[in-house]
């Protein structure tokens, strides 16, 4: 993918499904299919790169809407839907990507994916459409009738566009292949440990996490760190180690670390406040989760690039997998150390019983900072895809009244996302810095260990 320094195109360009299926008229140059069959049979299907990214962008945007409006606990939206959906989309089209490889046998426990017929004609947009529809229907359709209707509508609209002038049987064959891919990945997905229902009793003692105001909710996802990794070894050398030693002594490093949070909260500049609110990312019907925010950045980038379907679904897979793995790494750290949140320390040892952070404190331990870890992983994956100096403007929340923010690189955006948690009053600076290093290392591991081509 090319690196740009400025990007001013809107999302509308990539959403216009105007690409005509002229390649199916016999004008396309045959290419070799990417399957496990080493025979020299010529693949008659136009390659995935023959199509614009419209199908991928449309499904990404719908999934963002579903995540934004669905309670976190209902779908376990700690990056999991995006990680697996990226795999589904990629596997549904990789047979049409010469030189690229399936992730079957590379991802932890993923095997037995269906193979596309080497001598049969496929429409890869229809395969991706059916696969992503089946995947999202499994995760979100049961949460509301509106979600089901939205999924059905997008699938039908996309199918109607891409079935135009196809030879008999191609549309059905393509959709069935996509559905088979989704079914295989969904079966594998259900065994990753996400639904661990073991009763969790948090440890007690000085410096340990306790439920926080105003809801005093029990801890979310205490066993998420035990989920099966998608990529074996993705967390190698990413562990940030223990947090600073807990102390209530005035002038101690921990005391000063907490005092900084309290002091900043009283002197926020307008820009610091804007940063905290822009990256708040509470799944409250208006804003995304942290993972969703970065997927929104990806959709905007794909639109600005006006890219092709193969590159879009490759990016979807890489970013989604990296965030999923970073989340598991982060939650392993969180529940290993179970560090208390700033609000607990500031209301207690610092003696300010009415203090509140600018944004709500999430119901899980403080260290390491989740948004920092996830943002750094996503930023690293995007940097690998689009370049180190890719300038962009993030307009994710313009529809909800927040101004767009511009960055000179994905890494800069990730660093700002991490710092936003300090400005918001929910993390110590050390946790944000350690999270940045943790997430970046996870994404680097994913890039090293997975062989896409």
C-alpha positions in Angstrom: 0.0 0.0 0.0 1.2 3.5 -0.8 2.2 6.0 1.9 0.6 9.4 1.7 1.3 12.6 3.5 -2.2 14.1 3.3 -5.6 12.6 2.8 -8.7 14.6 2.1 -11.0 12.2 0.4 -14.2 11.3 2.2 -15.7 7.9 2.9 -18.3 8.2 0.2 -15.8 7.3 -2.6 -15.0 3.8 -1.3 -18.6 3.1 -0.5 -19.9 3.6 -4.1 -20.4 0.1 -5.3 -20.0 1.0 -9.0 -17.4 -1.5 -10.0 -18.7 -3.5 -13.0 -18.1 -7.2 -13.3 -16.6 -6.9 -16.8 -13.9 -9.4 -15.8 -16.5 -12.1 -15.9 -17.1 -11.5 -19.6 -13.9 -13.3 -20.6 -11.6 -10.3 -20.7 -9.8 -11.3 -17.5 -6.3 -12.9 -17.5 -6.4 -16.2 -15.7 -4.4 -16.4 -12.6 -3.3 -19.2 -10.3 -5.5 -19.8 -7.3 -4.2 -19.8 -3.8 -5.2 -23.2 -2.5 -3.3 -26.2 -1.1 -3.6 -27.9 -4.6 -0.2 -27.7 -6.3 -1.5 -28.8 -9.6 -1.0 -26.5 -12.6 -4.8 -26.1 -13.2 -5.6 -22.6 -14.4 -8.0 -20.6 -12.2 -10.7 -19.0 -14.2 -11.7 -16.6 -11.4 -10.8 -12.9 -11.6 -8.4 -12.2 -8.7 -9.5 -10.6 -5.5 -7.4 -7.6 -6.5 -9.7 -7.0 -9.4 -12.3 -5.5 -7.0 -12.6 -2.4 -5.0 -12.7 -2.6 -1.2 -16.4 -1.7 -1.1 -17.6 -5.0 0.4 -14.9 -5.0 3.2 -15.5 -1.3 4.1 -19.3 -1.8 4.2 -19.1 -4.7 6.5 -16.5 -3.0 8.7 -18.7 0.0 9.1 -21.7 -2.2 9.9 -19.8 -4.1 12.5 -18.7 -0.9 14.1 -22.3 0.2 14.4 -23.2 -3.2 15.9 -20.4 -3.0 18.4 -21.2 0.6 19.3 -24.8 -0.1 20.1 -24.5 -3.6 21.7 -23.5 -4.0 25.4 -20.0 -5.2 25.9 -20.9 -8.2 27.9 -23.4 -9.4 25.4 -20.9 -10.0 22.7 -17.5 -10.0 24.5 -16.3 -7.1 22.5 -12.8 -6.9 23.8 -11.5 -7.0 20.3 -12.7 -10.5 19.7 -15.3 -9.8 17.0 -12.8 -7.8 15.0 -10.0 -10.4 15.3 -12.2 -13.3 14.1 -14.1 -11.3 11.5 -10.7 -10.3 10.0 -9.8 -14.0 9.7 -13.2 -14.8 8.2 -13.0 -12.1 5.6 -9.4 -12.9 4.6 -10.0 -16.7 4.3 -13.1 -16.1 2.2 -11.0 -14.4 -0.5 -7.4 -15.7 -0.2 -8.0 -18.3 -2.9 -8.1 -15.4 -5.3 -4.9 -13.8 -4.0 -1.9 -15.3 -5.9 1.1 -15.5 -3.6 -0.8 -15.2 -0.4 -1.4 -18.0 2.1 -4.2 -19.3 4.2 -3.9 -18.9 7.9 -5.1 -22.5 8.5 -2.3 -24.3 10.3 -0.7 -21.0 11.3 -3.3 -19.8 13.8 -3.6 -21.7 17.0 -5.8 -24.7 16.4 -7.3 -23.5 13.1 -7.5 -26.3 10.6 -9.9 -27.9 8.2 -11.0 -24.8 6.4 -12.9 -25.4 3.1 -11.0 -25.2 -0.2 -12.3 -23.4 -3.2 -12.6 -25.5 -6.4 -9.5 -24.8 -8.5 -11.3 -25.0 -11.8 -14.5 -23.4 -10.8 -15.5 -19.7 -11.2 -15.9 -17.6 -8.1 -16.9 -14.0 -7.3 -14.7 -13.1 -4.3 -16.8 -10.1 -3.3 -19.8 -12.5 -3.0 -17.7 -14.9 -0.9 -16.6 -12.2 1.4 -20.2 -10.8 1.6 -21.6 -14.2 2.6 -18.8 -15.0 5.0 -19.1 -11.7 6.9 -22.8 -11.8 6.9 -22.8 -15.3 8.5 -20.2 -14.3 11.0 -21.9 -11.1 12.2 -25.3 -12.8 12.2 -23.9 -15.4 14.6 -22.5 -12.7 17.0 -25.0 -9.9 16.8 -28.4 -11.1 15.4 -29.6 -12.5 18.7 -29.0 -9.1 20.4 -31.8 -7.3 18.7 -34.2 -7.5 15.7 -32.7 -4.3 14.4 -29.2 -5.8 14.2 -30.6 -8.8 12.3 -32.4 -6.5 9.9 -29.2 -4.5 9.3 -27.2 -7.6 8.6 -29.8 -9.1 6.3 -30.2 -5.8 4.4 -26.5 -5.3 3.7 -26.0 -8.9 2.6 -28.9 -8.7 0.2 -27.9 -5.3 -1.2 -24.3 -6.4 -1.8 -25.4 -9.7 -3.4 -27.8 -7.8 -5.8 -24.9 -5.6 -7.0 -22.3 -8.2 -7.5 -24.5 -10.9 -9.0 -25.2 -8.8 -12.1 -24.3 -10.7 -15.3 -22.7 -13.6 -13.5 -22.9 -17.0 -15.2 -25.4 -19.4 -13.6 -24.3 -21.0 -10.4 -21.4 -18.6 -9.7 -23.2 -16.5 -7.1 -24.4 -19.6 -5.2 -21.1 -21.3 -5.3 -19.3 -18.1 -4.1 -21.7 -17.5 -1.3 -21.6 -21.2 -0.2 -17.8 -21.0 0.0 -18.0 -17.9 2.2 -20.6 -19.5 4.5 -18.5 -22.6 4.9 -15.5 -20.5 5.9 -17.5 -18.6 8.4 -19.0 -21.8 9.9 -15.5 -23.3 10.3 -14.1 -20.2 12.0 -17.1 -19.8 14.2 -16.8 -23.4 15.4 -13.1 -22.8 16.2 -13.9 -19.5 17.9 -16.3 -21.0 20.4 -13.4 -23.0 21.9 -11.2 -20.1 22.8 -12.2 -19.8 26.4 -14.0 -16.5 26.2 -17.0 -17.8 28.1 -15.2 -18.9 31.2 -17.9 -18.6 33.9 -15.7 -19.3 36.9 -16.6 -17.2 39.9 -13.8 -14.6 40.4 -12.8 -13.4 43.8 -10.4 -10.5 43.6 -7.4 -10.5 45.9 -7.5 -8.1 48.8 -4.9 -6.0 50.6 -3.0 -2.7 50.2 -2.8 -1.5 46.6 -5.2 -4.1 45.3 -8.1 -3.2 42.9 -11.6 -2.7 44.3 -14.8 -1.8 42.5 -15.0 2.0 41.8 -17.6 4.7 41.9 -20.1 5.4 40.7 -21.4 2.0 39.8 -19.0 -0.1 41.9 -19.4 -2.9 39.3 -17.6 -6.2 39.7 -14.6 -6.9 37.6 -15.1 -7.4 33.9 -13.5 -10.4 32.1 -11.2 -11.6 34.9 -10.2 -14.7 32.9 -9.7 -13.0 29.5 -5.9 -13.4 29.8 -6.4 -17.1 29.8 -8.2 -17.1 26.4 -6.5 -19.1 23.6 -4.1 -17.0 21.6 -4.8 -16.7 17.9 -1.0 -16.6 17.3 1.1 -18.9 19.5 3.8 -16.8 21.1 2.2 -13.4 20.3 2.9 -12.3 23.8 6.6 -13.3 23.9 8.7 -10.6 25.6 5.7 -8.3 25.9 5.1 -8.6 29.6 5.8 -5.2 31.1 6.8 -6.6 34.5 5.3 -5.4 37.8 4.0 -1.9 38.5 5.8 0.5 40.9 5.8 -0.8 44.4 2.7 0.3 46.3 3.2 2.9 49.0 1.1 5.4 50.8 4.1 7.3 52.1 4.1 11.0 51.0 6.8 11.5 48.5 7.1 7.9 47.5 7.2 7.1 43.7 3.7 5.6 43.9 2.3 8.5 45.9 3.8 11.0 43.4 2.4 8.9 40.5 -1.1 9.1 41.9 -0.7 12.7 42.8 0.1 13.6 39.2 -3.3 12.2 38.1 -5.1 14.3 40.7 -3.1 17.4 39.8 -3.6 17.1 36.1 -7.3 16.7 36.6 -7.4 20.2 38.2 -5.4 21.9 35.5 -6.6 20.3 32.2 -6.1 22.5 29.2 -8.9 22.6 26.5 -6.8 20.4 24.3 -6.1 17.8 27.0 -9.8 17.7 27.8 -10.6 17.2 24.1 -8.0 14.4 23.9 -9.5 12.6 26.9 -13.1 12.8 25.4 -12.0 11.9 21.9 -10.4 8.7 23.0 -13.0 7.9 25.8 -14.4 5.1 23.7 -17.0 3.9 26.1 -19.5 1.6 24.3 -22.4 3.8 25.2 -24.4 3.9 21.9 -22.5 6.9 20.6 -18.8 6.0 20.8 -16.9 2.8 20.0 -14.8 0.5 22.1 -11.1 1.2 21.9 -10.8 -1.6 19.4 -13.7 -0.2 17.4 -12.1 3.3 17.3 -9.1 1.8 15.6 -11.2 -0.2 13.2 -12.9 3.1 12.4 -9.5 4.6 11.6 -8.8 1.6 9.4 -12.1 2.1 7.4 -11.2 5.7 6.9 -7.8 4.8 5.7 -9.1 2.2 3.3 -11.5 4.8 1.9 -8.8 7.4 1.5 -6.6 4.9 -0.2 -9.4 3.8 -2.5 -7.8 0.4 -2.2 -8.7 -3.1 -3.5 -10.5 -5.9 -1.8 -7.5 -8.1 -1.2 -5.5 -5.3 0.5 -8.5 -4.3 2.6 -9.2 -7.7 4.0 -5.5 -8.3 4.6 -5.5 -5.1 6.6 -8.6 -6.1 8.5 -7.1 -9.4 9.4 -3.7 -8.0 10.5 -5.2 -5.2 12.6 -7.9 -7.3 14.1 -5.6 -10.2 15.1 -3.0 -7.8 16.6 -5.7 -6.1 18.8 -7.1 -9.4 19.9 -3.7 -10.6 21.0 -2.8 -7.3 22.7 -6.0 -7.5 24.7 -5.2 -11.0 26.0 -1.7 -9.9 26.9 -3.0 -6.8 28.7 -5.6 -8.6 30.7 -3.0 -11.2 31.7 -1.1 -8.3 33.2 -4.1 -6.7 34.8 -5.2 -9.7 36.7 -1.7 -10.8 37.6 -1.1 -7.6 39.5 -4.6 -6.3 40.3 -3.5 -2.8 40.9 -6.0 -0.2 42.3 -7.3 2.6 40.2 -6.4 6.3 40.7 -9.9 7.1 42.0 -9.3 4.7 44.9 -5.9 6.1 45.8 -6.9 9.7 45.4 -10.1 9.3 47.5 -8.1 7.3 50.1 -4.4 8.0 50.8 -4.5 11.4 49.1 -7.5 12.4 51.2 -9.9 13.7 48.5 -13.0 11.7 49.1 -15.1 13.5 46.5 -12.6 13.4 43.6 -13.9 12.0 40.3 -12.1 11.4 37.0 -13.2 13.2 33.8 -14.3 9.9 32.2 -15.8 6.8 33.9 -13.4 4.3 35.4 -13.7 0.9 33.7 -14.5 -2.0 36.1 -11.2 -3.9 36.0 -7.7 -3.5 37.4 -5.5 -0.6 36.4 -2.2 -2.0 35.2 -1.4 -2.1 32.3 -3.5 0.5 30.5 -5.8 -1.3 28.1 -6.3 1.5 25.6 -2.6 2.1 25.4 -1.9 -1.5 24.8 -4.6 -2.0 22.1 -3.8 1.4 20.5 -0.1 0.6 20.2 -0.8 -2.8 18.7 -3.2 -1.3 16.1 -0.9 1.6 15.3 2.0 -0.8 14.8 -0.1 -3.1 12.5 -1.3 0.0 10.5 2.3 1.2 10.3 3.4 -2.1 8.8 0.6 -1.8 6.2 0.7 1.9 5.3 4.1 3.2 6.4 5.7 5.1 9.3 4.8 8.6 8.2 1.2 8.2 7.1 -0.6 11.4 7.9 -4.3 11.2 8.4 -7.4 12.8 10.0 -9.6 10.8 12.3 -13.3 11.9 11.9 -14.7 8.9 13.8 -16.8 11.1 16.2 -17.7 14.0 14.0 -21.3 12.7 13.7 -21.5 12.9 17.5 -20.3 16.4 18.0 -16.5 15.9 18.5 -14.1 17.6 16.2 -11.8 15.5 14.0 -8.2 15.2 15.0 -5.2 15.0 12.7 -1.9 13.0 13.1 1.4 12.7 11.3 1.5 8.9 11.9 -0.4 6.0 13.4 2.2 5.9 16.2 1.5 9.5 17.1 -2.2 8.7 17.3 -1.5 5.6 19.5 0.6 7.7 21.9 -2.1 10.3 22.2 -4.7 7.5 22.9 -2.5 6.3 25.7 -2.0 9.7 27.2 -5.8 10.3 27.0 -6.2 7.9 29.9 -4.0 10.0 32.1 -5.9 13.1 31.1 -9.2 11.3 31.7 -8.1 10.4 35.3 -8.4 6.6 35.0 -4.7 5.5 34.6 -1.3 6.4 36.0 1.3 7.7 33.5 3.5 4.6 34.0 0.7 2.2 33.0 0.1 4.2 29.8 3.8 4.0 28.9 4.2 0.4 29.7 1.0 -0.4 27.7 2.4 1.3 24.7 5.5 -0.9 24.7 3.5 -4.0 25.4 1.0 -3.6 22.5 3.8 -2.7 20.0 5.7 -5.8 20.9 2.6 -8.0 20.5 1.9 -6.6 17.0 5.5 -7.1 16.0 5.3 -10.7 17.2 2.1 -11.2 15.1 3.8 -9.8 12.1 6.8 -12.0 12.5 5.0 -15.2 13.3 2.2 -15.1 10.7 3.2 -15.8 7.1 0.6 -14.1 4.9 2.7 -14.3 1.7 
